[in-house]
Amino acid sequence: MYLEDVLLIAEESKKLNVPMIVVTNGALLTERFLRTYAALGHILVISLETMDKDKWANFRGRNHYEHVMRNIMIARSSLGSKLRIQSVLAKETLDDVPLIKAFCDEHSIPHVIQPYMDFGGCWHSADKYRDTGVTCAARKNICIYPNGDVVKCFDHHRIPSAKDPLGSIAKEDIITILCKKRSTEVSKIMKTCNYPCKQLSCNIPAAIYNS
C-alpha cells in the first residue's frame, strides 16, 4: 500500500504541475512502481552509503545489498536522468563515498553528497556544518507530523520559540496556522540561524534538481 500511496501523490503532483522528489533507501522499490513513477516525470533519489557488502548490514540494519543494488539498476533503466544517488558524508562513510561516486560515474547516475546532520543518530560529522547562506527553508518548509501537528523547521527543537507545534491541521486550516504571529517569528529566525538542517539537500534544491 505504501508504494500505491506514493504513486497517488505523484499523479496528483503531475496534474498540478508540481515537481516531486521521492527519497528512498531502495529496499521497497518494485519494477512496476519504477515504470509508473518514471512515466510521471518526477525525480527519484536513492540513498547509498557503502558499496561494501560487509559494511552493508551494519549501515542498513538488514543484509539486502544485492536486492537494493538490483533495484538501483532497474531504476537507472526506467528513470534515466531522473534518478539520483545520494550519500551521507560522515566519518563512518569517508572511505565509501568516493567508491559510490565512481559507481555513479560508471553508470552515468548523478551523485549528490549530503553532509551528516546530528539529529540524535550514532554516526559522527565529517566536518562542522558551514553557513550556506540558504534562506529558502524559511520560505517553504512546512513539516506535518502523523498526528497533524505543524512545525516550520525540521530541527525545531533547537529553536526555543519553535519547540511547540504552531497548530494542528486536525483542528485548524493550514493557512490559519501559517499566518499566526509565532509562525512569522519562527520564519524570521530561520532566515538567519545556522543549524545543521540548512545543509540538507532539500534546502539546497539545485543540488538535486541540477546535478
ABEGO torsion letter per residue (X at the ends): XAAAAAAAAAAAAAAAGBBBBBBBAGAABBAAAAAAAAAAGBBBBBBBABABAAAAAAAAGBBAAAAAAAAAAAAAAAAEAABBBBBBBBAAAAAAAAAAAAAAAAAGBBBBBBBBBBAGBABBBABBBBBAGBAAAAAABBBBBAAGBBBABAAAAABAAAABBAEBAAABBAAAAAABAAAAAAAAAAAABBBAAAABAAABAAAAAAX
